[in-house]
Amino acid sequence: LVLFFNCNESVARDRYLTRKLEGRLTDNNEMFQRRYNEFTLLNRAVLEYYSGLGVLVTIDTNVETTISYQRLVAALKLDNERRESH
């Protein structure tokens, strides 16, 4: 099982820019864009690989944390049930 927590760019940007991490003075829009572009580029092949193996589960995290967590728990439960049935 491989989990991918999918979050669209605008939501990720908002979360990135509003977090308050000590010592992260370079957390700005330009740095976000660079990191997001690199993340998207590098993850494409990884996602395709695990999707091809049939083990990729994508969790939509564009919502509040509690809902994302509920989606994660549901996906893990479904995967566990699938494994137990085989």
PyMOL Python script that loads the backbone (N, CA, C, O; Angstrom):
from pymol import cmd

cmd.read_pdbstr("""\
ATOM      1  N   LEU A   1       0.841  -1.179   0.000  1.00  0.00           N
ATOM      2  CA  LEU A   1       0.000   0.000   0.000  1.00  0.00           C
ATOM      3  C   LEU A   1       0.892   1.250   0.000  1.00  0.00           C
ATOM      4  O   LEU A   1       1.793   1.394   0.826  1.00  0.00           O
ATOM      5  N   VAL A   2       0.615   2.130  -0.937  1.00  0.00           N
ATOM      6  CA  VAL A   2       1.325   3.408  -1.019  1.00  0.00           C
ATOM      7  C   VAL A   2       0.276   4.510  -0.977  1.00  0.00           C
ATOM      8  O   VAL A   2      -0.656   4.529  -1.781  1.00  0.00           O
ATOM      9  N   LEU A   3       0.439   5.420  -0.037  1.00  0.00           N
ATOM     10  CA  LEU A   3      -0.514   6.513   0.130  1.00  0.00           C
ATOM     11  C   LEU A   3       0.024   7.790  -0.501  1.00  0.00           C
ATOM     12  O   LEU A   3       1.192   8.142  -0.339  1.00  0.00           O
ATOM     13  N   PHE A   4      -0.856   8.472  -1.223  1.00  0.00           N
ATOM     14  CA  PHE A   4      -0.521   9.779  -1.775  1.00  0.00           C
ATOM     15  C   PHE A   4      -1.560  10.766  -1.271  1.00  0.00           C
ATOM     16  O   PHE A   4      -2.748  10.632  -1.563  1.00  0.00           O
ATOM     17  N   PHE A   5      -1.114  11.747  -0.522  1.00  0.00           N
ATOM     18  CA  PHE A   5      -2.006  12.764   0.014  1.00  0.00           C
ATOM     19  C   PHE A   5      -2.063  13.909  -0.989  1.00  0.00           C
ATOM     20  O   PHE A   5      -1.166  14.751  -1.041  1.00  0.00           O
ATOM     21  N   ASN A   6      -3.120  13.926  -1.776  1.00  0.00           N
ATOM     22  CA  ASN A   6      -3.254  14.870  -2.875  1.00  0.00           C
ATOM     23  C   ASN A   6      -3.892  16.173  -2.399  1.00  0.00           C
ATOM     24  O   ASN A   6      -4.948  16.173  -1.767  1.00  0.00           O
ATOM     25  N   CYS A   7      -3.236  17.266  -2.714  1.00  0.00           N
ATOM     26  CA  CYS A   7      -3.719  18.586  -2.332  1.00  0.00           C
ATOM     27  C   CYS A   7      -3.454  19.524  -3.502  1.00  0.00           C
ATOM     28  O   CYS A   7      -2.326  19.611  -3.987  1.00  0.00           O
ATOM     29  N   ASN A   8      -4.489  20.227  -3.955  1.00  0.00           N
ATOM     30  CA  ASN A   8      -4.270  21.092  -5.107  1.00  0.00           C
ATOM     31  C   ASN A   8      -3.358  22.265  -4.749  1.00  0.00           C
ATOM     32  O   ASN A   8      -3.161  22.591  -3.578  1.00  0.00           O
ATOM     33  N   GLU A   9      -2.829  22.865  -5.756  1.00  0.00           N
ATOM     34  CA  GLU A   9      -1.793  23.885  -5.576  1.00  0.00           C
ATOM     35  C   GLU A   9      -2.252  25.059  -4.721  1.00  0.00           C
ATOM     36  O   GLU A   9      -1.508  25.512  -3.851  1.00  0.00           O
ATOM     37  N   SER A  10      -3.452  25.557  -4.950  1.00  0.00           N
ATOM     38  CA  SER A  10      -3.890  26.743  -4.200  1.00  0.00           C
ATOM     39  C   SER A  10      -4.066  26.445  -2.713  1.00  0.00           C
ATOM     40  O   SER A  10      -3.722  27.277  -1.873  1.00  0.00           O
ATOM     41  N   VAL A  11      -4.593  25.276  -2.381  1.00  0.00           N
ATOM     42  CA  VAL A  11      -4.750  24.895  -0.972  1.00  0.00           C
ATOM     43  C   VAL A  11      -3.379  24.686  -0.339  1.00  0.00           C
ATOM     44  O   VAL A  11      -3.129  25.140   0.778  1.00  0.00           O
ATOM     45  N   ALA A  12      -2.497  23.999  -1.052  1.00  0.00           N
ATOM     46  CA  ALA A  12      -1.149  23.765  -0.533  1.00  0.00           C
ATOM     47  C   ALA A  12      -0.419  25.094  -0.315  1.00  0.00           C
ATOM     48  O   ALA A  12       0.271  25.267   0.689  1.00  0.00           O
ATOM     49  N   ARG A  13      -0.572  26.024  -1.251  1.00  0.00           N
ATOM     50  CA  ARG A  13       0.076  27.331  -1.118  1.00  0.00           C
ATOM     51  C   ARG A  13      -0.435  28.056   0.128  1.00  0.00           C
ATOM     52  O   ARG A  13       0.349  28.597   0.908  1.00  0.00           O
ATOM     53  N   ASP A  14      -1.739  28.061   0.301  1.00  0.00           N
ATOM     54  CA  ASP A  14      -2.320  28.736   1.461  1.00  0.00           C
ATOM     55  C   ASP A  14      -1.799  28.128   2.764  1.00  0.00           C
ATOM     56  O   ASP A  14      -1.446  28.855   3.692  1.00  0.00           O
ATOM     57  N   ARG A  15      -1.751  26.819   2.831  1.00  0.00           N
ATOM     58  CA  ARG A  15      -1.258  26.151   4.042  1.00  0.00           C
ATOM     59  C   ARG A  15       0.220  26.456   4.265  1.00  0.00           C
ATOM     60  O   ARG A  15       0.651  26.703   5.391  1.00  0.00           O
ATOM     61  N   TYR A  16       0.976  26.436   3.200  1.00  0.00           N
ATOM     62  CA  TYR A  16       2.418  26.700   3.282  1.00  0.00           C
ATOM     63  C   TYR A  16       2.689  28.120   3.770  1.00  0.00           C
ATOM     64  O   TYR A  16       3.537  28.339   4.636  1.00  0.00           O
ATOM     65  N   LEU A  17       1.968  29.072   3.211  1.00  0.00           N
ATOM     66  CA  LEU A  17       2.230  30.470   3.538  1.00  0.00           C
ATOM     67  C   LEU A  17       1.692  30.876   4.905  1.00  0.00           C
ATOM     68  O   LEU A  17       2.154  31.865   5.475  1.00  0.00           O
ATOM     69  N   THR A  18       0.738  30.144   5.437  1.00  0.00           N
ATOM     70  CA  THR A  18       0.159  30.515   6.731  1.00  0.00           C
ATOM     71  C   THR A  18       0.731  29.717   7.893  1.00  0.00           C
ATOM     72  O   THR A  18       0.424  30.008   9.049  1.00  0.00           O
ATOM     73  N   ARG A  19       1.552  28.722   7.608  1.00  0.00           N
ATOM     74  CA  ARG A  19       2.169  27.978   8.713  1.00  0.00           C
ATOM     75  C   ARG A  19       3.245  28.852   9.340  1.00  0.00           C
ATOM     76  O   ARG A  19       3.808  29.736   8.695  1.00  0.00           O
ATOM     77  N   LYS A  20       3.503  28.594  10.559  1.00  0.00           N
ATOM     78  CA  LYS A  20       4.506  29.390  11.273  1.00  0.00           C
ATOM     79  C   LYS A  20       5.574  28.451  11.813  1.00  0.00           C
ATOM     80  O   LYS A  20       5.473  27.966  12.939  1.00  0.00           O
ATOM     81  N   LEU A  21       6.599  28.198  11.003  1.00  0.00           N
ATOM     82  CA  LEU A  21       7.686  27.331  11.427  1.00  0.00           C
ATOM     83  C   LEU A  21       8.889  28.180  11.803  1.00  0.00           C
ATOM     84  O   LEU A  21       9.357  29.003  11.016  1.00  0.00           O
ATOM     85  N   GLU A  22       9.370  27.975  12.985  1.00  0.00           N
ATOM     86  CA  GLU A  22      10.522  28.719  13.471  1.00  0.00           C
ATOM     87  C   GLU A  22      11.742  28.458  12.585  1.00  0.00           C
ATOM     88  O   GLU A  22      12.034  27.316  12.229  1.00  0.00           O
ATOM     89  N   GLY A  23      12.434  29.517  12.243  1.00  0.00           N
ATOM     90  CA  GLY A  23      13.649  29.381  11.453  1.00  0.00           C
ATOM     91  C   GLY A  23      13.419  29.238   9.959  1.00  0.00           C
ATOM     92  O   GLY A  23      14.376  29.019   9.217  1.00  0.00           O
ATOM     93  N   ARG A  24      12.174  29.353   9.491  1.00  0.00           N
ATOM     94  CA  ARG A  24      11.875  29.206   8.063  1.00  0.00           C
ATOM     95  C   ARG A  24      11.559  30.574   7.469  1.00  0.00           C
ATOM     96  O   ARG A  24      10.426  30.837   7.066  1.00  0.00           O
ATOM     97  N   LEU A  25      12.551  31.428   7.418  1.00  0.00           N
ATOM     98  CA  LEU A  25      12.359  32.792   6.944  1.00  0.00           C
ATOM     99  C   LEU A  25      12.112  32.865   5.446  1.00  0.00           C
ATOM    100  O   LEU A  25      11.629  33.882   4.949  1.00  0.00           O
ATOM    101  N   THR A  26      12.435  31.799   4.719  1.00  0.00           N
ATOM    102  CA  THR A  26      12.273  31.816   3.264  1.00  0.00           C
ATOM    103  C   THR A  26      10.933  31.246   2.814  1.00  0.00           C
ATOM    104  O   THR A  26      10.732  31.017   1.621  1.00  0.00           O
ATOM    105  N   ASP A  27      10.021  31.014   3.742  1.00  0.00           N
ATOM    106  CA  ASP A  27       8.705  30.502   3.358  1.00  0.00           C
ATOM    107  C   ASP A  27       7.889  31.637   2.738  1.00  0.00           C
ATOM    108  O   ASP A  27       7.160  32.347   3.431  1.00  0.00           O
ATOM    109  N   ASN A  28       8.025  31.789   1.429  1.00  0.00           N
ATOM    110  CA  ASN A  28       7.282  32.818   0.710  1.00  0.00           C
ATOM    111  C   ASN A  28       6.700  32.201  -0.561  1.00  0.00           C
ATOM    112  O   ASN A  28       6.922  31.023  -0.842  1.00  0.00           O
ATOM    113  N   ASN A  29       5.970  32.985  -1.315  1.00  0.00           N
ATOM    114  CA  ASN A  29       5.299  32.472  -2.504  1.00  0.00           C
ATOM    115  C   ASN A  29       6.287  31.915  -3.530  1.00  0.00           C
ATOM    116  O   ASN A  29       6.032  30.874  -4.136  1.00  0.00           O
ATOM    117  N   GLU A  30       7.408  32.602  -3.725  1.00  0.00           N
ATOM    118  CA  GLU A  30       8.412  32.136  -4.694  1.00  0.00           C
ATOM    119  C   GLU A  30       8.990  30.774  -4.285  1.00  0.00           C
ATOM    120  O   GLU A  30       9.136  29.880  -5.118  1.00  0.00           O
ATOM    121  N   MET A  31       9.310  30.630  -3.016  1.00  0.00           N
ATOM    122  CA  MET A  31       9.860  29.365  -2.527  1.00  0.00           C
ATOM    123  C   MET A  31       8.813  28.256  -2.630  1.00  0.00           C
ATOM    124  O   MET A  31       9.133  27.124  -2.991  1.00  0.00           O
ATOM    125  N   PHE A  32       7.562  28.588  -2.310  1.00  0.00           N
ATOM    126  CA  PHE A  32       6.502  27.588  -2.450  1.00  0.00           C
ATOM    127  C   PHE A  32       6.437  27.094  -3.884  1.00  0.00           C
ATOM    128  O   PHE A  32       6.399  25.889  -4.131  1.00  0.00           O
ATOM    129  N   GLN A  33       6.423  28.028  -4.830  1.00  0.00           N
ATOM    130  CA  GLN A  33       6.278  27.649  -6.234  1.00  0.00           C
ATOM    131  C   GLN A  33       7.413  26.744  -6.683  1.00  0.00           C
ATOM    132  O   GLN A  33       7.184  25.761  -7.387  1.00  0.00           O
ATOM    133  N   ARG A  34       8.620  27.066  -6.285  1.00  0.00           N
ATOM    134  CA  ARG A  34       9.769  26.220  -6.627  1.00  0.00           C
ATOM    135  C   ARG A  34       9.610  24.816  -6.048  1.00  0.00           C
ATOM    136  O   ARG A  34       9.804  23.822  -6.747  1.00  0.00           O
ATOM    137  N   ARG A  35       9.258  24.745  -4.775  1.00  0.00           N
ATOM    138  CA  ARG A  35       9.100  23.444  -4.115  1.00  0.00           C
ATOM    139  C   ARG A  35       7.934  22.659  -4.700  1.00  0.00           C
ATOM    140  O   ARG A  35       8.036  21.450  -4.904  1.00  0.00           O
ATOM    141  N   TYR A  36       6.838  23.338  -4.966  1.00  0.00           N
ATOM    142  CA  TYR A  36       5.659  22.649  -5.507  1.00  0.00           C
ATOM    143  C   TYR A  36       5.949  22.109  -6.908  1.00  0.00           C
ATOM    144  O   TYR A  36       5.579  20.979  -7.227  1.00  0.00           O
ATOM    145  N   ASN A  37       6.602  22.903  -7.730  1.00  0.00           N
ATOM    146  CA  ASN A  37       6.953  22.447  -9.079  1.00  0.00           C
ATOM    147  C   ASN A  37       7.871  21.237  -9.028  1.00  0.00           C
ATOM    148  O   ASN A  37       7.680  20.282  -9.781  1.00  0.00           O
ATOM    149  N   GLU A  38       8.860  21.266  -8.151  1.00  0.00           N
ATOM    150  CA  GLU A  38       9.780  20.140  -8.006  1.00  0.00           C
ATOM    151  C   GLU A  38       9.042  18.900  -7.502  1.00  0.00           C
ATOM    152  O   GLU A  38       9.254  17.796  -8.004  1.00  0.00           O
ATOM    153  N   PHE A  39       8.180  19.090  -6.514  1.00  0.00           N
ATOM    154  CA  PHE A  39       7.382  17.993  -5.976  1.00  0.00           C
ATOM    155  C   PHE A  39       6.540  17.345  -7.075  1.00  0.00           C
ATOM    156  O   PHE A  39       6.516  16.122  -7.213  1.00  0.00           O
ATOM    157  N   THR A  40       5.860  18.170  -7.846  1.00  0.00           N
ATOM    158  CA  THR A  40       5.007  17.669  -8.922  1.00  0.00           C
ATOM    159  C   THR A  40       5.819  16.912  -9.964  1.00  0.00           C
ATOM    160  O   THR A  40       5.429  15.825 -10.389  1.00  0.00           O
ATOM    161  N   LEU A  41       6.928  17.474 -10.370  1.00  0.00           N
ATOM    162  CA  LEU A  41       7.777  16.852 -11.381  1.00  0.00           C
ATOM    163  C   LEU A  41       8.343  15.513 -10.907  1.00  0.00           C
ATOM    164  O   LEU A  41       8.279  14.519 -11.630  1.00  0.00           O
ATOM    165  N   LEU A  42       8.890  15.489  -9.710  1.00  0.00           N
ATOM    166  CA  LEU A  42       9.533  14.279  -9.206  1.00  0.00           C
ATOM    167  C   LEU A  42       8.539  13.183  -8.837  1.00  0.00           C
ATOM    168  O   LEU A  42       8.855  11.998  -8.948  1.00  0.00           O
ATOM    169  N   ASN A  43       7.357  13.562  -8.405  1.00  0.00           N
ATOM    170  CA  ASN A  43       6.379  12.561  -7.979  1.00  0.00           C
ATOM    171  C   ASN A  43       5.630  11.902  -9.125  1.00  0.00           C
ATOM    172  O   ASN A  43       5.062  10.824  -8.950  1.00  0.00           O
ATOM    173  N   ARG A  44       5.620  12.518 -10.271  1.00  0.00           N
ATOM    174  CA  ARG A  44       4.863  11.977 -11.399  1.00  0.00           C
ATOM    175  C   ARG A  44       5.251  10.526 -11.688  1.00  0.00           C
ATOM    176  O   ARG A  44       4.379   9.662 -11.775  1.00  0.00           O
ATOM    177  N   ALA A  45       6.528  10.255 -11.834  1.00  0.00           N
ATOM    178  CA  ALA A  45       6.994   8.895 -12.142  1.00  0.00           C
ATOM    179  C   ALA A  45       6.720   7.938 -10.991  1.00  0.00           C
ATOM    180  O   ALA A  45       6.381   6.776 -11.212  1.00  0.00           O
ATOM    181  N   VAL A  46       6.863   8.419  -9.780  1.00  0.00           N
ATOM    182  CA  VAL A  46       6.609   7.579  -8.602  1.00  0.00           C
ATOM    183  C   VAL A  46       5.141   7.170  -8.562  1.00  0.00           C
ATOM    184  O   VAL A  46       4.820   6.003  -8.337  1.00  0.00           O
ATOM    185  N   LEU A  47       4.261   8.129  -8.779  1.00  0.00           N
ATOM    186  CA  LEU A  47       2.827   7.841  -8.762  1.00  0.00           C
ATOM    187  C   LEU A  47       2.439   6.887  -9.886  1.00  0.00           C
ATOM    188  O   LEU A  47       1.642   5.972  -9.677  1.00  0.00           O
ATOM    189  N   GLU A  48       2.993   7.093 -11.064  1.00  0.00           N
ATOM    190  CA  GLU A  48       2.705   6.198 -12.187  1.00  0.00           C
ATOM    191  C   GLU A  48       3.179   4.780 -11.885  1.00  0.00           C
ATOM    192  O   GLU A  48       2.480   3.813 -12.189  1.00  0.00           O
ATOM    193  N   TYR A  49       4.345   4.654 -11.297  1.00  0.00           N
ATOM    194  CA  TYR A  49       4.902   3.337 -10.977  1.00  0.00           C
ATOM    195  C   TYR A  49       3.996   2.583 -10.007  1.00  0.00           C
ATOM    196  O   TYR A  49       3.607   1.446 -10.274  1.00  0.00           O
ATOM    197  N   TYR A  50       3.663   3.209  -8.894  1.00  0.00           N
ATOM    198  CA  TYR A  50       2.851   2.525  -7.892  1.00  0.00           C
ATOM    199  C   TYR A  50       1.409   2.340  -8.346  1.00  0.00           C
ATOM    200  O   TYR A  50       0.754   1.376  -7.950  1.00  0.00           O
ATOM    201  N   SER A  51       0.920   3.238  -9.159  1.00  0.00           N
ATOM    202  CA  SER A  51      -0.411   3.061  -9.729  1.00  0.00           C
ATOM    203  C   SER A  51      -0.430   1.834 -10.634  1.00  0.00           C
ATOM    204  O   SER A  51      -1.380   1.051 -10.612  1.00  0.00           O
ATOM    205  N   GLY A  52       0.619   1.674 -11.423  1.00  0.00           N
ATOM    206  CA  GLY A  52       0.740   0.515 -12.300  1.00  0.00           C
ATOM    207  C   GLY A  52       0.797  -0.797 -11.544  1.00  0.00           C
ATOM    208  O   GLY A  52       0.368  -1.831 -12.053  1.00  0.00           O
ATOM    209  N   LEU A  53       1.327  -0.759 -10.329  1.00  0.00           N
ATOM    210  CA  LEU A  53       1.365  -1.961  -9.488  1.00  0.00           C
ATOM    211  C   LEU A  53       0.037  -2.215  -8.781  1.00  0.00           C
ATOM    212  O   LEU A  53      -0.170  -3.275  -8.189  1.00  0.00           O
ATOM    213  N   GLY A  54      -0.852  -1.240  -8.851  1.00  0.00           N
ATOM    214  CA  GLY A  54      -2.152  -1.384  -8.207  1.00  0.00           C
ATOM    215  C   GLY A  54      -2.123  -1.199  -6.698  1.00  0.00           C
ATOM    216  O   GLY A  54      -3.016  -1.676  -5.998  1.00  0.00           O
ATOM    217  N   VAL A  55      -1.107  -0.512  -6.193  1.00  0.00           N
ATOM    218  CA  VAL A  55      -0.992  -0.346  -4.745  1.00  0.00           C
ATOM    219  C   VAL A  55      -1.123   1.119  -4.297  1.00  0.00           C
ATOM    220  O   VAL A  55      -0.996   1.423  -3.111  1.00  0.00           O
ATOM    221  N   LEU A  56      -1.373   2.009  -5.241  1.00  0.00           N
ATOM    222  CA  LEU A  56      -1.466   3.432  -4.914  1.00  0.00           C
ATOM    223  C   LEU A  56      -2.881   3.785  -4.473  1.00  0.00           C
ATOM    224  O   LEU A  56      -3.855   3.466  -5.153  1.00  0.00           O
ATOM    225  N   VAL A  57      -2.977   4.438  -3.339  1.00  0.00           N
ATOM    226  CA  VAL A  57      -4.247   4.966  -2.848  1.00  0.00           C
ATOM    227  C   VAL A  57      -4.064   6.468  -2.675  1.00  0.00           C
ATOM    228  O   VAL A  57      -3.168   6.917  -1.959  1.00  0.00           O
ATOM    229  N   THR A  58      -4.916   7.235  -3.333  1.00  0.00           N
ATOM    230  CA  THR A  58      -4.838   8.686  -3.260  1.00  0.00           C
ATOM    231  C   THR A  58      -5.890   9.197  -2.288  1.00  0.00           C
ATOM    232  O   THR A  58      -7.070   8.860  -2.390  1.00  0.00           O
ATOM    233  N   ILE A  59      -5.445  10.009  -1.353  1.00  0.00           N
ATOM    234  CA  ILE A  59      -6.335  10.613  -0.372  1.00  0.00           C
ATOM    235  C   ILE A  59      -6.446  12.098  -0.699  1.00  0.00           C
ATOM    236  O   ILE A  59      -5.441  12.808  -0.751  1.00  0.00           O
ATOM    237  N   ASP A  60      -7.679  12.563  -0.921  1.00  0.00           N
ATOM    238  CA  ASP A  60      -7.913  13.978  -1.191  1.00  0.00           C
ATOM    239  C   ASP A  60      -7.775  14.744   0.124  1.00  0.00           C
ATOM    240  O   ASP A  60      -8.535  14.513   1.064  1.00  0.00           O
ATOM    241  N   THR A  61      -6.813  15.648   0.185  1.00  0.00           N
ATOM    242  CA  THR A  61      -6.584  16.424   1.404  1.00  0.00           C
ATOM    243  C   THR A  61      -6.859  17.914   1.192  1.00  0.00           C
ATOM    244  O   THR A  61      -6.268  18.763   1.859  1.00  0.00           O
ATOM    245  N   ASN A  62      -7.748  18.217   0.271  1.00  0.00           N
ATOM    246  CA  ASN A  62      -8.107  19.609   0.015  1.00  0.00           C
ATOM    247  C   ASN A  62      -9.110  20.144   1.028  1.00  0.00           C
ATOM    248  O   ASN A  62      -9.556  21.286   0.920  1.00  0.00           O
ATOM    249  N   VAL A  63      -9.459  19.337   1.997  1.00  0.00           N
ATOM    250  CA  VAL A  63     -10.456  19.690   3.002  1.00  0.00           C
ATOM    251  C   VAL A  63      -9.768  19.834   4.356  1.00  0.00           C
ATOM    252  O   VAL A  63      -8.550  19.694   4.462  1.00  0.00           O
ATOM    253  N   GLU A  64     -10.554  20.113   5.381  1.00  0.00           N
ATOM    254  CA  GLU A  64      -9.945  20.272   6.704  1.00  0.00           C
ATOM    255  C   GLU A  64      -9.357  18.953   7.207  1.00  0.00           C
ATOM    256  O   GLU A  64      -9.731  17.874   6.747  1.00  0.00           O
ATOM    257  N   THR A  65      -8.452  19.061   8.136  1.00  0.00           N
ATOM    258  CA  THR A  65      -7.658  17.934   8.607  1.00  0.00           C
ATOM    259  C   THR A  65      -8.504  16.770   9.102  1.00  0.00           C
ATOM    260  O   THR A  65      -8.185  15.616   8.819  1.00  0.00           O
ATOM    261  N   THR A  66      -9.569  17.050   9.831  1.00  0.00           N
ATOM    262  CA  THR A  66     -10.384  15.956  10.375  1.00  0.00           C
ATOM    263  C   THR A  66     -11.031  15.135   9.268  1.00  0.00           C
ATOM    264  O   THR A  66     -11.147  13.916   9.389  1.00  0.00           O
ATOM    265  N   ILE A  67     -11.447  15.783   8.205  1.00  0.00           N
ATOM    266  CA  ILE A  67     -12.050  15.060   7.080  1.00  0.00           C
ATOM    267  C   ILE A  67     -10.982  14.273   6.331  1.00  0.00           C
ATOM    268  O   ILE A  67     -11.217  13.132   5.935  1.00  0.00           O
ATOM    269  N   SER A  68      -9.818  14.871   6.137  1.00  0.00           N
ATOM    270  CA  SER A  68      -8.709  14.144   5.498  1.00  0.00           C
ATOM    271  C   SER A  68      -8.361  12.902   6.304  1.00  0.00           C
ATOM    272  O   SER A  68      -8.112  11.837   5.738  1.00  0.00           O
ATOM    273  N   TYR A  69      -8.345  13.039   7.613  1.00  0.00           N
ATOM    274  CA  TYR A  69      -8.033  11.901   8.482  1.00  0.00           C
ATOM    275  C   TYR A  69      -9.096  10.808   8.346  1.00  0.00           C
ATOM    276  O   TYR A  69      -8.763   9.624   8.288  1.00  0.00           O
ATOM    277  N   GLN A  70     -10.355  11.194   8.295  1.00  0.00           N
ATOM    278  CA  GLN A  70     -11.438  10.217   8.113  1.00  0.00           C
ATOM    279  C   GLN A  70     -11.278   9.482   6.786  1.00  0.00           C
ATOM    280  O   GLN A  70     -11.515   8.276   6.710  1.00  0.00           O
ATOM    281  N   ARG A  71     -10.889  10.186   5.768  1.00  0.00           N
ATOM    282  CA  ARG A  71     -10.665   9.563   4.456  1.00  0.00           C
ATOM    283  C   ARG A  71      -9.493   8.587   4.513  1.00  0.00           C
ATOM    284  O   ARG A  71      -9.537   7.517   3.907  1.00  0.00           O
ATOM    285  N   LEU A  72      -8.453   8.961   5.239  1.00  0.00           N
ATOM    286  CA  LEU A  72      -7.310   8.070   5.410  1.00  0.00           C
ATOM    287  C   LEU A  72      -7.725   6.794   6.130  1.00  0.00           C
ATOM    288  O   LEU A  72      -7.398   5.695   5.683  1.00  0.00           O
ATOM    289  N   VAL A  73      -8.432   6.929   7.225  1.00  0.00           N
ATOM    290  CA  VAL A  73      -8.880   5.761   7.991  1.00  0.00           C
ATOM    291  C   VAL A  73      -9.755   4.861   7.125  1.00  0.00           C
ATOM    292  O   VAL A  73      -9.607   3.640   7.163  1.00  0.00           O
ATOM    293  N   ALA A  74     -10.659   5.442   6.352  1.00  0.00           N
ATOM    294  CA  ALA A  74     -11.525   4.654   5.472  1.00  0.00           C
ATOM    295  C   ALA A  74     -10.709   3.905   4.424  1.00  0.00           C
ATOM    296  O   ALA A  74     -10.983   2.739   4.141  1.00  0.00           O
ATOM    297  N   ALA A  75      -9.717   4.561   3.851  1.00  0.00           N
ATOM    298  CA  ALA A  75      -8.871   3.913   2.840  1.00  0.00           C
ATOM    299  C   ALA A  75      -8.070   2.774   3.451  1.00  0.00           C
ATOM    300  O   ALA A  75      -7.931   1.717   2.836  1.00  0.00           O
ATOM    301  N   LEU A  76      -7.543   2.975   4.650  1.00  0.00           N
ATOM    302  CA  LEU A  76      -6.782   1.918   5.319  1.00  0.00           C
ATOM    303  C   LEU A  76      -7.677   0.736   5.674  1.00  0.00           C
ATOM    304  O   LEU A  76      -7.272  -0.419   5.544  1.00  0.00           O
ATOM    305  N   LYS A  77      -8.881   1.027   6.117  1.00  0.00           N
ATOM    306  CA  LYS A  77      -9.835  -0.036   6.449  1.00  0.00           C
ATOM    307  C   LYS A  77     -10.182  -0.838   5.199  1.00  0.00           C
ATOM    308  O   LYS A  77     -10.202  -2.068   5.236  1.00  0.00           O
ATOM    309  N   LEU A  78     -10.450  -0.156   4.109  1.00  0.00           N
ATOM    310  CA  LEU A  78     -10.774  -0.823   2.854  1.00  0.00           C
ATOM    311  C   LEU A  78      -9.612  -1.689   2.381  1.00  0.00           C
ATOM    312  O   LEU A  78      -9.828  -2.813   1.928  1.00  0.00           O
ATOM    313  N   ASP A  79      -8.405  -1.192   2.478  1.00  0.00           N
ATOM    314  CA  ASP A  79      -7.236  -1.970   2.082  1.00  0.00           C
ATOM    315  C   ASP A  79      -7.071  -3.192   2.976  1.00  0.00           C
ATOM    316  O   ASP A  79      -6.741  -4.275   2.494  1.00  0.00           O
ATOM    317  N   ASN A  80      -7.296  -3.024   4.263  1.00  0.00           N
ATOM    318  CA  ASN A  80      -7.190  -4.144   5.197  1.00  0.00           C
ATOM    319  C   ASN A  80      -8.230  -5.216   4.879  1.00  0.00           C
ATOM    320  O   ASN A  80      -7.920  -6.407   4.903  1.00  0.00           O
ATOM    321  N   GLU A  81      -9.449  -4.803   4.584  1.00  0.00           N
ATOM    322  CA  GLU A  81     -10.508  -5.753   4.223  1.00  0.00           C
ATOM    323  C   GLU A  81     -10.160  -6.482   2.936  1.00  0.00           C
ATOM    324  O   GLU A  81     -10.397  -7.684   2.811  1.00  0.00           O
ATOM    325  N   ARG A  82      -9.602  -5.761   1.988  1.00  0.00           N
ATOM    326  CA  ARG A  82      -9.204  -6.374   0.718  1.00  0.00           C
ATOM    327  C   ARG A  82      -8.132  -7.428   0.948  1.00  0.00           C
ATOM    328  O   ARG A  82      -8.186  -8.516   0.376  1.00  0.00           O
ATOM    329  N   ARG A  83      -7.169  -7.103   1.778  1.00  0.00           N
ATOM    330  CA  ARG A  83      -6.087  -8.049   2.076  1.00  0.00           C
ATOM    331  C   ARG A  83      -6.605  -9.290   2.795  1.00  0.00           C
ATOM    332  O   ARG A  83      -6.173 -10.405   2.505  1.00  0.00           O
ATOM    333  N   GLU A  84      -7.519  -9.099   3.718  1.00  0.00           N
ATOM    334  CA  GLU A  84      -8.061 -10.224   4.478  1.00  0.00           C
ATOM    335  C   GLU A  84      -8.902 -11.147   3.609  1.00  0.00           C
ATOM    336  O   GLU A  84      -9.010 -12.339   3.894  1.00  0.00           O
ATOM    337  N   SER A  85      -9.496 -10.608   2.556  1.00  0.00           N
ATOM    338  CA  SER A  85     -10.349 -11.430   1.693  1.00  0.00           C
ATOM    339  C   SER A  85      -9.547 -12.262   0.701  1.00  0.00           C
ATOM    340  O   SER A  85     -10.101 -13.144   0.045  1.00  0.00           O
ATOM    341  N   HIS A  86      -8.253 -11.994   0.586  1.00  0.00           N
ATOM    342  CA  HIS A  86      -7.415 -12.753  -0.354  1.00  0.00           C
ATOM    343  C   HIS A  86      -6.674 -13.827   0.333  1.00  0.00           C
ATOM    344  O   HIS A  86      -5.921 -14.563  -0.304  1.00  0.00           O
TER     345      HIS A  86
END
""", "prot")
cmd.dss("prot")
cmd.show_as("cartoon", "prot")
cmd.util.cbc("prot")
cmd.orient("prot")
